[in-house]
Amino acid sequence: MNAMHPETLPRAATPVGRLDRLPPTKFQFFWVTILGLGYLIETFDNIAFGFVAPTIRSEWGLSIGQVGLVSSSVFLGMFVGALGGGRLSDKFGRKPVLIWSSVFYSGASLLSAVAPNYEVLVVGRVLTGVGVQAATGVIMVYLSEMFPSASRGRFFTVLTFIGFVASPLTSMTALAIVPSGAGAWRWVFALGSAGVVIAIVAAIALPETVRWLTAHGRDGEADRLVARLEHTASRRGPLKPVEAEPAAPTSGPVRDLFQPRYARRLVVLGITFAMLVYCLYGFTSWVPTVLVGRGLEQADALQIATTISFGSLLAPVLLFALADRVERKHAILGAGAITGIALIIFGMTDTRTATIVSGFVVQVGLSSLTTSFYTYLPEVFPTSVRGVGAGVVNGAGRLAGIASGVSVAAIYASQGAQTLYIALGAGLIAMGCIAGAFGPATTQRPLEAIEKP
C-alpha cells in the first residue's frame, strides 16, 4: 500500500501518524453508526425507569422515597462502571470491554424486567448503571482514538444525535406500552436488552483502536488496519503527507494520571463535568413537577416537557458545523453562558410561550454541553490512562447526579423554583468560565500533541 503513494507516506511513519492525516472513510461512517446505536440503547436503558416509575409506584405501593432511591441507584452503578470500565479498557482493550459491558447491561435490564419486588428492581438498576456507563465511556474513548483529528468533533455530533433519539423514543415507547395493562411496564425494560445485538455486531465488525494496539506493542495489527483505511481513502485521491509524526502511544500504570500535567486536567474536568451533570438533572428531572407547581394540569405539563425535550435533537445538528472550527473549551464557555441565562429566565417566567422558548433553549444548550464534554473528556488524557481518566471524570459526574436528586428536591421545597433555577443557571455560567479559563486546547489537534503540557 505504501508503494501507491510514496511521496505521501514516509517509510518511518507510524500507524497513529498515518491515521490522523486520513479523510473520513466508509469504515468510520459504519463504525460511528454502530457506536451511535449502542449509545442510543444505553441511554434508553438509563432513562427508562423515569417513564415507568408512576405505574410501578401505583402497582407496588411505593413511597416517593423508594422511587427516589431507585432513581439514584442507577447513578451508583454508573459511578462503579465509569471507574471499572475505564480501567479495564486501558488494560484489556476498548473492543472487549464494549462487547461485554453491552452483554452485562442487557442482562441487568432483563433482571429489572422480571423483578418480583422492589429490592430486586433496585439491584437490577444498580447493575444496569454499571454496564451502561462502562459501555458509554468506552464508546467515547473509541471514537476519540479511531477518527481523524480534523473531523473528530463532527463525528461526535453524529454519535450524540443518534444517542439523543433515545429521549423521545423512550417516552413514546412507554406511552405505547405501559397503558396496555398491569405489568406491561416490564416490556420497556426488556427492550433494553437489545444491547446484546450491539455486542454481537461489535464483535464482528469493530476493530480494536489503532492507538490501543500501538500502546500495547501490537504494531502489526495497527499497521494492517491503517493500511486498509489508506487503501479506501486513496481511491478518492492522493493522501496528505504525515505533517508531524507523533510519539507512539505507550501503556502505563494508573499513577500516570496523577502526574502534575494531567492531575490539573483531572481536577478541572472533574469539577466542571460534575457541575454540568448536577445542573442538567436539576432541570430535566423536575420540569413536569415545577410546571404542575405553577398551576398547570399534569397532561399540559407533560406536553410542554415533551416539546422541550426535542431540543436535544437540535443540538448535535447545530454543533456539526462548529465542532471542528471552534475550540472545544470556548464552545463550553459560550454554551454555559447562554444556557445559564436561559435557565434563569425559565425559572422566573410565568407565561406559557416564554416557558416553552426558554426551556427549549436550555435543552439545546444542555445537550450541546453534553456533546462537547463527551468529545472533550477522552481528548485530554494520554492513551495509557485515557479510559480510566475519562472514567474518573464521568464518575465525578455520577456522584453529582446522586447529589442532585437529593439537594435539588430540598432547594425546591424550601426556596421555590425561582431560587432553584437562579442557582442552577449561575452554576452553568461558572462551569463554562472554569472550563474556558483552565481547560487545555484540543480542537483539530492529534491526541498525542494534546498529551503535552
Secondary structure, DSSP 4 states (H G I P E B T S, - for coil): -GGG-TTTS-TT--HHHHHHTSPP-HHHHHHHHHHHHHHHHHHHHHHHHHHHHHHHHHHHT--HHHHHHHHHHHHHHHHHHHHHHHHHHHHH-HHHHHHHHHHHHHHHHHHHHT--SHHHHHHHHHHHHHHHHHHHHHHHHHHHHHS-GGGHHHHHHHHHHHHHTHHHHHHHHHHHHGGGSTTTHHHHHHHGGGHHHHHHHHHHHPPPPHHHHHHTT-HHHHHHHHHHHHHHHHTTSPPPP--S-PPPP----GGGGGSHHHHHHHHHHHHHHHHHHHHHHHHHTTHHHHHHHTT--HHHHHHHHHHHHTHHHHHHHHHHTTTTTS-HHHHHHHHHHHHHHHHHHHHH--SHHHHHHHHHHHHHHHHHHHHHHHHHHHHTS-GGGHHHHHHHHHHHHHHHHHHHHHHHHHHHHHH-HHHHHHHHHHHHHHHHHHHHHHSPP-TT--HHHHT--
